[in-house]
Structures are given as C-alpha cells and as structure tokens.
Amino acid sequence: MEQDLPQITLADKVEFTLAVRDLFSTPVDAIVNPANSGLSHGSGLAGEISLVAGQALDDECDALIASQGMLQAGSAVVTTAGLMNFTAVVHAVGPRMGTGNEQSVLEKTLWACLQAAEQSTQKALSGDGDRPIRSLAFPAIGTGSFGLPEQVCAQAFANVMQEYIRTGGDADYGVRDIWLCVGKDAFGTFATPLDMSLLKMSEDDSADIAVGEVSLDVDDIAALDDDSVEEWFIK
C-alpha cells in the first residue's frame, strides 16, 4: 500500500524542496554526486550513480581529472549523465569531518554546485554546450562516509539555499527548482533550521507542510525501513 512521504517546499524567486525521496526518481535536469577529489566512485551513493550511469560517466570523470588534476574540497564540476535520464551530473567535493571549518567548506561546495549549474546553462543557451540545468537535486552531502553530523549539513543547506531562494542566483541562468533528498529519519533535522516564512502557500493560502508526489514503488517504500537505504541519499 502506498504511503505519503514528508516534503516541504520553500519559495521566493526559486523553489527549494526538502523531501524524503529517492534521488534517482526526482524530476530534475541534474543530480549532485557526492564525490571525492579524484572522482573515483567506489561506494555509497557515488558508487550507485556510477553503476546506473555506466562506464561513459567514469571515463569522462577520469579524463577530467587527467586534464585538471585532483579537485579541492569546496569545488564542483559538471559532466554528462551517462545512461541516466538526466541532462547532467554535478560532482560535488565536500569536506571530511576533522579537516576543520566543515560547515563553511560545505557551504562553499553548495555554492560551487549552483554556480557550476549556472555556467552549464549559460554555455548551453549561448550554443557552446547542451547541458542547461534549471532544476537540481542534492543528497545530504558529507553525512555518510565523510562523517559530517547531520546538524552541520542541515545548517549549511539552510544558509545557502535560503539565500539562493531569495536572490534567485543568476537572473538569466540560475537554477529555478532545487531539491534536497534525505532519509526519513533525517527529515526533521534538515527541516529545523529552514525559514518557514518562505513556505510555499497552497491555493487556499494555508501554510500546511506539503506532502509530495511519491514516485517510488511499494518495494522502494518498504525499503525505507532498512538502514541500508541511506546509501541512496547520503555519502
């Protein structure tokens, strides 16, 4: 039997949705890969993305590292999406716990993702590329094998996304629709620091928390009770 999963949408110039959702089923142009500095996708969500996208994604990442060198924490790059039904993948290199200034570095990473998406859209609209990114889905970067506490990650997302919602990013090339996909046990932690004054109002002007469209099948929903499902949402 299908069940509703929690979702909150905040909006001003941009919409931001926090949702308990499978990253791969999110209706966006591109997804964010929580990558390491060498773009080697061995395990966790990065490994799942590599598996679904196919060898072409790994080859493109290898070529990028060969030409540019290892990426620094706080950076992001865009590649094609291989076999996945997305326009692109934004590879985000977040901080590891214990390296210092983790929240600040994660905020820098999130801004880098948004700026990389804007640059990809600018190139596409100018005829110098084919990867416009107007909608983008994030996982909870760094909260898996990189060891960041969920509270640190949640505050970083709240700080960056609320500013981007209000400013709209680049007016011509900005991302218009942003998602953050988390596990159901983490939803409350990520909702807490968000500014609910930005809650998107329904047609009857009520400020109830929106319950999102569920695109997972019954087996996927049942799997949400299994701790292993966190591999689909975080790294």
Secondary structure as a PSIPRED ss2 file (coil, helix, strand):
# PSIPRED VFORMAT (PSIPRED V4.0)

   1 M C   1.000  0.000  0.000
   2 E C   1.000  0.000  0.000
   3 Q C   1.000  0.000  0.000
   4 D C   1.000  0.000  0.000
   5 L C   1.000  0.000  0.000
   6 P E   0.000  0.000  1.000
   7 Q E   0.000  0.000  1.000
   8 I E   0.000  0.000  1.000
   9 T E   0.000  0.000  1.000
  10 L E   0.000  0.000  1.000
  11 A E   0.000  0.000  1.000
  12 D C   1.000  0.000  0.000
  13 K C   1.000  0.000  0.000
  14 V C   1.000  0.000  0.000
  15 E E   0.000  0.000  1.000
  16 F E   0.000  0.000  1.000
  17 T E   0.000  0.000  1.000
  18 L E   0.000  0.000  1.000
  19 A E   0.000  0.000  1.000
  20 V E   0.000  0.000  1.000
  21 R C   1.000  0.000  0.000
  22 D C   1.000  0.000  0.000
  23 L H   0.000  1.000  0.000
  24 F H   0.000  1.000  0.000
  25 S H   0.000  1.000  0.000
  26 T C   1.000  0.000  0.000
  27 P C   1.000  0.000  0.000
  28 V C   1.000  0.000  0.000
  29 D C   1.000  0.000  0.000
  30 A E   0.000  0.000  1.000
  31 I E   0.000  0.000  1.000
  32 V E   0.000  0.000  1.000
  33 N E   0.000  0.000  1.000
  34 P E   0.000  0.000  1.000
  35 A E   0.000  0.000  1.000
  36 N C   1.000  0.000  0.000
  37 S C   1.000  0.000  0.000
  38 G C   1.000  0.000  0.000
  39 L C   1.000  0.000  0.000
  40 S C   1.000  0.000  0.000
  41 H C   1.000  0.000  0.000
  42 G C   1.000  0.000  0.000
  43 S C   1.000  0.000  0.000
  44 G H   0.000  1.000  0.000
  45 L H   0.000  1.000  0.000
  46 A H   0.000  1.000  0.000
  47 G H   0.000  1.000  0.000
  48 E H   0.000  1.000  0.000
  49 I H   0.000  1.000  0.000
  50 S H   0.000  1.000  0.000
  51 L H   0.000  1.000  0.000
  52 V H   0.000  1.000  0.000
  53 A H   0.000  1.000  0.000
  54 G C   1.000  0.000  0.000
  55 Q H   0.000  1.000  0.000
  56 A H   0.000  1.000  0.000
  57 L H   0.000  1.000  0.000
  58 D H   0.000  1.000  0.000
  59 D H   0.000  1.000  0.000
  60 E H   0.000  1.000  0.000
  61 C H   0.000  1.000  0.000
  62 D H   0.000  1.000  0.000
  63 A H   0.000  1.000  0.000
  64 L H   0.000  1.000  0.000
  65 I H   0.000  1.000  0.000
  66 A H   0.000  1.000  0.000
  67 S H   0.000  1.000  0.000
  68 Q H   0.000  1.000  0.000
  69 G C   1.000  0.000  0.000
  70 M C   1.000  0.000  0.000
  71 L C   1.000  0.000  0.000
  72 Q C   1.000  0.000  0.000
  73 A C   1.000  0.000  0.000
  74 G C   1.000  0.000  0.000
  75 S E   0.000  0.000  1.000
  76 A E   0.000  0.000  1.000
  77 V E   0.000  0.000  1.000
  78 V E   0.000  0.000  1.000
  79 T E   0.000  0.000  1.000
  80 T C   1.000  0.000  0.000
  81 A C   1.000  0.000  0.000
  82 G C   1.000  0.000  0.000
  83 L C   1.000  0.000  0.000
  84 M C   1.000  0.000  0.000
  85 N C   1.000  0.000  0.000
  86 F C   1.000  0.000  0.000
  87 T C   1.000  0.000  0.000
  88 A E   0.000  0.000  1.000
  89 V E   0.000  0.000  1.000
  90 V E   0.000  0.000  1.000
  91 H E   0.000  0.000  1.000
  92 A E   0.000  0.000  1.000
  93 V E   0.000  0.000  1.000
  94 G C   1.000  0.000  0.000
  95 P C   1.000  0.000  0.000
  96 R C   1.000  0.000  0.000
  97 M C   1.000  0.000  0.000
  98 G C   1.000  0.000  0.000
  99 T C   1.000  0.000  0.000
 100 G C   1.000  0.000  0.000
 101 N C   1.000  0.000  0.000
 102 E H   0.000  1.000  0.000
 103 Q H   0.000  1.000  0.000
 104 S H   0.000  1.000  0.000
 105 V H   0.000  1.000  0.000
 106 L H   0.000  1.000  0.000
 107 E H   0.000  1.000  0.000
 108 K H   0.000  1.000  0.000
 109 T H   0.000  1.000  0.000
 110 L H   0.000  1.000  0.000
 111 W H   0.000  1.000  0.000
 112 A H   0.000  1.000  0.000
 113 C H   0.000  1.000  0.000
 114 L H   0.000  1.000  0.000
 115 Q H   0.000  1.000  0.000
 116 A H   0.000  1.000  0.000
 117 A H   0.000  1.000  0.000
 118 E H   0.000  1.000  0.000
 119 Q H   0.000  1.000  0.000
 120 S H   0.000  1.000  0.000
 121 T H   0.000  1.000  0.000
 122 Q H   0.000  1.000  0.000
 123 K H   0.000  1.000  0.000
 124 A H   0.000  1.000  0.000
 125 L H   0.000  1.000  0.000
 126 S C   1.000  0.000  0.000
 127 G C   1.000  0.000  0.000
 128 D C   1.000  0.000  0.000
 129 G C   1.000  0.000  0.000
 130 D C   1.000  0.000  0.000
 131 R C   1.000  0.000  0.000
 132 P C   1.000  0.000  0.000
 133 I C   1.000  0.000  0.000
 134 R C   1.000  0.000  0.000
 135 S E   0.000  0.000  1.000
 136 L E   0.000  0.000  1.000
 137 A E   0.000  0.000  1.000
 138 F E   0.000  0.000  1.000
 139 P C   1.000  0.000  0.000
 140 A E   0.000  0.000  1.000
 141 I C   1.000  0.000  0.000
 142 G C   1.000  0.000  0.000
 143 T C   1.000  0.000  0.000
 144 G C   1.000  0.000  0.000
 145 S C   1.000  0.000  0.000
 146 F C   1.000  0.000  0.000
 147 G C   1.000  0.000  0.000
 148 L C   1.000  0.000  0.000
 149 P C   1.000  0.000  0.000
 150 E H   0.000  1.000  0.000
 151 Q H   0.000  1.000  0.000
 152 V H   0.000  1.000  0.000
 153 C H   0.000  1.000  0.000
 154 A H   0.000  1.000  0.000
 155 Q H   0.000  1.000  0.000
 156 A H   0.000  1.000  0.000
 157 F H   0.000  1.000  0.000
 158 A H   0.000  1.000  0.000
 159 N H   0.000  1.000  0.000
 160 V H   0.000  1.000  0.000
 161 M H   0.000  1.000  0.000
 162 Q H   0.000  1.000  0.000
 163 E H   0.000  1.000  0.000
 164 Y H   0.000  1.000  0.000
 165 I H   0.000  1.000  0.000
 166 R H   0.000  1.000  0.000
 167 T H   0.000  1.000  0.000
 168 G C   1.000  0.000  0.000
 169 G C   1.000  0.000  0.000
 170 D C   1.000  0.000  0.000
 171 A C   1.000  0.000  0.000
 172 D C   1.000  0.000  0.000
 173 Y C   1.000  0.000  0.000
 174 G C   1.000  0.000  0.000
 175 V C   1.000  0.000  0.000
 176 R C   1.000  0.000  0.000
 177 D E   0.000  0.000  1.000
 178 I E   0.000  0.000  1.000
 179 W E   0.000  0.000  1.000
 180 L E   0.000  0.000  1.000
 181 C E   0.000  0.000  1.000
 182 V E   0.000  0.000  1.000
 183 G C   1.000  0.000  0.000
 184 K H   0.000  1.000  0.000
 185 D H   0.000  1.000  0.000
 186 A H   0.000  1.000  0.000
 187 F H   0.000  1.000  0.000
 188 G H   0.000  1.000  0.000
 189 T H   0.000  1.000  0.000
 190 F H   0.000  1.000  0.000
 191 A H   0.000  1.000  0.000
 192 T C   1.000  0.000  0.000
 193 P C   1.000  0.000  0.000
 194 L C   1.000  0.000  0.000
 195 D C   1.000  0.000  0.000
 196 M H   0.000  1.000  0.000
 197 S H   0.000  1.000  0.000
 198 L H   0.000  1.000  0.000
 199 L E   0.000  0.000  1.000
 200 K C   1.000  0.000  0.000
 201 M C   1.000  0.000  0.000
 202 S C   1.000  0.000  0.000
 203 E C   1.000  0.000  0.000
 204 D C   1.000  0.000  0.000
 205 D C   1.000  0.000  0.000
 206 S C   1.000  0.000  0.000
 207 A C   1.000  0.000  0.000
 208 D C   1.000  0.000  0.000
 209 I C   1.000  0.000  0.000
 210 A C   1.000  0.000  0.000
 211 V E   0.000  0.000  1.000
 212 G C   1.000  0.000  0.000
 213 E C   1.000  0.000  0.000
 214 V C   1.000  0.000  0.000
 215 S C   1.000  0.000  0.000
 216 L C   1.000  0.000  0.000
 217 D C   1.000  0.000  0.000
 218 V H   0.000  1.000  0.000
 219 D H   0.000  1.000  0.000
 220 D H   0.000  1.000  0.000
 221 I H   0.000  1.000  0.000
 222 A H   0.000  1.000  0.000
 223 A H   0.000  1.000  0.000
 224 L C   1.000  0.000  0.000
 225 D C   1.000  0.000  0.000
 226 D C   1.000  0.000  0.000
 227 D H   0.000  1.000  0.000
 228 S H   0.000  1.000  0.000
 229 V H   0.000  1.000  0.000
 230 E H   0.000  1.000  0.000
 231 E H   0.000  1.000  0.000
 232 W H   0.000  1.000  0.000
 233 F C   1.000  0.000  0.000
 234 I E   0.000  0.000  1.000
 235 K C   1.000  0.000  0.000
